[in-house]
Amino acid sequence: MGGGLGSWLRESDVALRWQVERDLLGEPWEGTRGRVGVEGFGARLLALQGVDGQWAGGAYFPADFRGGEEGQPWTATTWALRELREWGLDPAVLRERRTGELLAEHCRWEYDDLPYWGGEVDCCVNAMTVASGVWLGVDVSGIVEWFLAHRMADGGWNCEWVAGSTRSSYHSTVNSLSGLLAYDVATGGTDATRAARRSGEEYLLERGLFRRLSTGDPVAPWVDRFAYPFRWSYDVLRAADYFRQASHHDGTPPDPRMAGAIDLIRAARQPDGTWLQAGRHPGRVWFEVDVPAGEPSKWLTLFGTRVLHWWDSAHQA
């Protein structure tokens, strides 16, 4: 990576900088990661946690949400935990605040008033809850069993199973896989969780990460529309980064069926080595963490460069 690009990426919030140091520059990173809870994005979001352990007084939606807004709010507990986790906050910070226990006591899902750590009926929601639960040391094995029971016959998952859908969704599957991978990394997993991951991965891989199985055509325009934060949505960059993480955990090489998706990621890289923000997902936020549409995104450049390095290194070996 060119020195100019590296310097540009290094001049970032510590939540991003430590990943640049570790994954792209090969520099000491532990000290930078340790600052996530005391400065920048991490400290700002931590300061917004309520005394009951929640953010914005709600599980998936803020307590004052009544609909009628553009997009959905991204300020409630589930989204805050996901951001802090993905930014690299030491979970000890939230464990010292008894966040897991407080959420068990005070936080209920908007769906049927179900207890927070028991999950609800949406794959994407439950996947984030599994990942945050194992991060905080909470027993979420019941939700993991739910995933095993709700896998579709074609190998993946679909949040619309409640409405009768019997075919998997790209969005639901990548979210479900991310939750199960977090569980496997934290606990060692089980034969059943590993088999479920293989099944979901195969669903995406046999479609090249972006095609319809029936025609081979791209499944939708959003497959190469890269927008950070990713939220619940699918694109090939997010999917490829999942496979990168799974490859490191499982000790497996990149699957060659990803080649077309990698080409899409590479094609989106600008001549200066950056990736542009396609657009923010609409909805209320605590504060912005990336640039507006059309500008070079440090987050997307981290993800894109990291994925291509993983892929290219394996194919040059």
C-alpha positions in Angstrom: 0.0 0.0 0.0 1.3 3.4 -0.9 2.6 5.7 1.8 0.1 8.4 1.0 -2.9 6.0 1.3 -1.5 4.6 4.5 -1.0 8.0 6.1 -4.5 9.0 5.1 -6.0 5.9 6.7 -3.9 6.3 9.8 -5.3 9.8 10.3 -8.6 8.3 11.5 -10.7 7.7 14.6 -9.0 5.1 16.8 -11.9 2.7 16.1 -10.6 2.5 12.5 -6.9 3.3 13.0 -6.1 0.2 15.1 -7.5 -2.0 12.3 -5.4 -0.2 9.7 -2.3 -0.6 11.9 -2.9 -4.3 12.4 -4.3 -5.5 9.1 -2.8 -3.2 6.5 0.4 -1.6 7.9 1.7 -4.4 10.1 2.4 -2.0 12.9 1.8 -2.3 16.7 -2.0 -1.8 17.2 -2.9 -2.9 20.7 -2.3 0.5 22.3 -4.5 2.2 19.7 -7.3 -0.3 20.2 -7.1 0.2 24.0 -8.1 3.9 23.5 -11.4 3.0 21.8 -13.3 3.3 25.1 -11.8 6.6 26.1 -11.7 8.8 23.0 -13.4 9.3 19.7 -16.4 7.3 18.5 -16.3 4.7 21.2 -16.1 7.1 24.1 -19.0 9.2 22.6 -21.2 6.2 22.2 -20.4 4.8 25.6 -21.4 8.2 27.2 -24.9 7.7 25.7 -25.6 4.5 27.5 -28.5 4.8 30.0 -28.3 3.7 33.6 -30.5 0.8 32.7 -27.9 -0.5 30.3 -29.8 0.5 27.2 -29.3 3.1 24.5 -32.2 5.3 23.6 -34.4 3.3 25.9 -35.1 0.4 23.5 -33.9 -2.9 22.1 -34.0 -2.5 18.3 -35.8 0.9 18.1 -35.6 3.9 20.4 -38.3 4.2 23.0 -39.7 7.3 21.4 -40.0 5.8 17.9 -43.5 5.9 16.4 -42.7 5.5 12.7 -43.1 8.1 10.1 -39.4 8.9 9.9 -37.2 8.5 6.8 -35.4 5.1 7.2 -35.2 3.6 10.6 -33.4 4.9 13.7 -30.0 3.4 14.4 -29.7 4.6 17.9 -31.1 1.8 20.1 -29.3 -0.9 22.1 -28.7 -3.5 19.5 -27.1 -1.1 17.0 -25.0 0.5 19.7 -23.6 -2.8 20.9 -22.8 -3.8 17.4 -20.9 -0.6 16.7 -18.9 -0.8 19.9 -18.1 -4.5 19.2 -17.0 -3.9 15.6 -15.0 -0.8 16.6 -12.9 -3.0 18.9 -14.0 -1.8 22.4 -12.7 -4.0 25.2 -15.8 -5.9 26.4 -14.5 -5.5 29.9 -15.7 -1.9 29.8 -19.3 -3.0 29.4 -18.9 -5.9 31.7 -17.8 -3.6 34.5 -21.0 -1.7 33.9 -22.9 -4.9 34.2 -24.4 -4.3 30.8 -25.4 -7.9 30.2 -27.2 -8.2 33.5 -28.9 -4.8 33.1 -30.2 -5.7 29.7 -31.5 -9.0 31.0 -33.4 -7.0 33.6 -34.6 -4.0 31.7 -34.5 -4.6 28.0 -37.4 -6.2 26.1 -37.8 -6.7 22.4 -40.4 -4.6 20.6 -41.7 -7.9 19.2 -44.0 -9.5 21.7 -42.1 -8.0 24.7 -39.6 -10.9 24.6 -36.6 -10.8 26.9 -33.5 -9.3 25.2 -31.0 -12.2 25.5 -33.6 -14.7 24.4 -33.8 -13.2 20.9 -36.9 -12.7 18.8 -38.0 -13.9 15.4 -35.8 -11.9 13.0 -32.6 -13.6 11.7 -30.7 -10.3 11.4 -31.7 -9.2 14.9 -30.9 -12.5 16.5 -27.5 -12.7 14.7 -26.5 -9.3 16.2 -27.7 -10.5 19.6 -25.7 -13.7 19.5 -22.5 -11.8 18.5 -23.0 -9.2 21.2 -24.0 -11.8 23.8 -20.9 -13.9 23.4 -18.8 -10.7 23.4 -20.3 -9.7 26.8 -20.2 -13.3 28.2 -23.9 -13.8 28.1 -25.4 -17.3 27.5 -27.1 -17.0 24.1 -27.1 -20.8 23.3 -30.9 -20.7 23.0 -30.7 -18.2 20.1 -28.0 -20.4 18.5 -30.3 -23.4 18.7 -33.0 -21.2 17.1 -30.7 -20.6 14.1 -30.1 -24.3 13.7 -33.9 -24.9 13.7 -34.7 -22.1 11.3 -32.3 -22.8 8.4 -34.0 -23.0 5.1 -33.9 -26.1 2.9 -31.6 -24.3 0.4 -29.0 -23.8 3.1 -29.4 -20.2 4.3 -31.8 -18.1 6.3 -34.6 -15.6 5.6 -36.1 -13.1 8.1 -39.4 -13.4 6.2 -39.8 -17.0 7.3 -42.5 -15.6 9.6 -44.5 -14.5 6.5 -44.1 -17.9 4.9 -41.0 -17.5 2.8 -39.2 -20.8 2.1 -36.2 -19.4 0.2 -33.1 -17.9 1.7 -32.2 -14.2 1.5 -28.7 -12.8 0.9 -29.3 -10.2 3.6 -30.5 -12.7 6.2 -27.9 -15.3 5.4 -24.8 -13.0 5.7 -26.1 -11.7 9.0 -26.9 -15.2 10.3 -23.4 -16.4 9.3 -21.8 -13.4 11.1 -23.6 -14.3 14.3 -22.7 -17.9 14.1 -19.1 -17.2 13.3 -18.9 -14.9 16.4 -20.3 -17.8 18.4 -17.8 -20.3 17.0 -14.9 -17.9 17.6 -15.9 -17.2 21.2 -16.9 -20.7 22.3 -15.2 -23.1 19.9 -18.6 -23.9 18.4 -20.2 -27.3 18.0 -20.5 -29.7 15.1 -24.0 -28.4 14.5 -23.0 -24.7 14.4 -20.1 -25.4 12.1 -22.3 -27.5 9.8 -24.9 -24.7 9.7 -22.2 -22.2 8.8 -20.9 -24.4 6.0 -24.5 -24.7 4.7 -25.0 -20.9 4.7 -21.6 -20.3 3.1 -22.4 -22.8 0.4 -25.7 -21.0 -0.3 -23.7 -17.8 -1.1 -20.8 -19.5 -2.8 -22.8 -21.5 -5.2 -24.3 -18.2 -6.3 -20.9 -16.5 -6.6 -21.9 -14.2 -3.8 -24.1 -12.1 -6.0 -25.9 -14.1 -8.7 -29.3 -15.8 -9.1 -28.9 -19.5 -9.2 -31.5 -19.8 -11.9 -30.1 -17.4 -14.4 -26.7 -16.4 -13.3 -27.7 -12.7 -13.4 -26.9 -10.3 -10.5 -29.5 -10.7 -7.9 -30.0 -6.9 -7.4 -28.3 -3.6 -8.0 -27.2 -3.5 -4.3 -24.7 -6.3 -4.7 -21.9 -3.8 -5.5 -23.3 -0.7 -3.8 -20.9 -0.3 -0.9 -22.2 1.8 2.0 -20.8 2.1 5.5 -22.0 1.5 8.1 -23.3 -1.8 6.6 -26.3 -2.0 8.9 -28.3 -5.1 8.0 -27.8 -4.9 4.3 -25.9 -7.2 1.9 -23.2 -6.4 -0.6 -20.3 -8.4 -1.9 -17.7 -6.4 0.1 -19.4 -7.2 3.4 -19.8 -10.8 2.3 -16.2 -11.1 1.2 -15.1 -9.7 4.6 -17.1 -12.4 6.3 -15.4 -15.1 4.3 -12.0 -13.5 5.1 -12.8 -13.7 8.8 -14.1 -17.3 8.5 -11.0 -18.2 6.5 -8.7 -17.0 9.3 -10.7 -18.8 12.0 -11.2 -22.1 10.1 -7.7 -22.1 8.5 -9.1 -22.5 5.0 -8.1 -20.7 1.8 -10.4 -18.4 -0.2 -13.0 -20.3 -2.3 -12.4 -19.7 -6.0 -16.1 -19.3 -6.5 -15.7 -15.8 -5.0 -13.6 -14.6 -8.0 -16.4 -12.7 -9.7 -17.3 -10.9 -6.4 -13.7 -10.0 -5.9 -13.7 -8.5 -9.4 -16.6 -6.3 -8.5 -14.7 -5.1 -5.4 -11.6 -4.5 -7.3 -13.5 -2.6 -10.0 -14.9 -0.2 -7.4 -11.4 0.8 -6.3 -10.5 4.3 -7.4 -7.1 5.1 -9.1 -5.8 6.5 -5.8 -6.6 3.3 -4.0 -9.8 4.4 -2.2 -13.4 3.3 -2.3 -16.2 5.8 -2.5 -19.2 5.9 -0.2 -22.3 4.9 -2.1 -24.6 6.5 0.4 -25.7 6.3 4.0 -28.6 4.2 5.0 -31.3 6.7 6.0 -32.4 7.1 9.6 -31.6 8.8 12.9 -28.1 8.3 14.3 -26.2 9.5 17.3 -23.5 10.9 15.1 -22.0 10.2 11.7 -18.9 7.9 11.5 -18.2 8.1 7.8 -18.4 10.5 4.8 -21.4 11.5 2.7 -22.1 9.8 -0.7 -19.5 10.2 -3.4 -16.6 10.9 -1.1 -13.7 8.6 -0.4 -14.5 6.4 2.6 -11.8 5.4 5.0 -14.0 2.6 6.3 -14.7 1.1 2.9 -11.1 1.6 1.9 -10.1 -0.5 5.0 -12.5 -3.2 4.1 -11.7 -3.3 0.4 -7.9 -3.2 0.8 -8.1 -5.9 3.5 -10.2 -8.2 1.4 -8.0 -7.8 -1.7 -4.9 -8.4 0.4 -6.3 -11.6 1.8 -7.4 -12.8 -1.7 -4.3 -11.7 -3.5 -1.9 -13.1 -0.9 -3.5 -16.5 -1.1 -3.3 -16.6 -4.9 0.3 -15.4 -5.0 1.5 -18.1 -2.5 
